[in-house]
């Protein structure tokens, strides 16, 4: 039963939306570095989810972006 709970928590974290500060922490950079990366790509990468006037990123989107930009698999 414990393994099932762990799998559910991992799945939920993949679907969770992060703000700028959380997204920066997730990929291991400072907030301003993440902002610079995002704004220097004309706000297209990593691909955001927009809710109202706010911008968020999912863990899976950030993972895909990291793989795309580092070649890691």
HUQUINOR-V303789 format. One record per backbone hydrogen bond with DSSP energy under -0.5 kcal/mol. CO is the residue of the C=O (numbers start at 1). NH is the residue of the N-H. If there is no record, write none. Layout:
BEGIN
co	nh
CO	NH
CO	NH
END
This chain:
BEGIN
co	nh
1	5
2	6
3	7
4	8
5	9
6	10
7	11
8	12
9	13
10	14
11	15
12	16
14	60
16	59
18	57
19	23
20	24
21	25
22	26
23	27
24	28
24	29
30	34
31	35
32	36
33	37
34	38
35	39
36	40
37	41
38	41
38	43
39	42
41	44
49	51
49	56
51	54
54	51
56	49
57	18
58	62
59	63
60	64
61	65
62	66
63	67
64	68
65	69
66	70
67	71
END
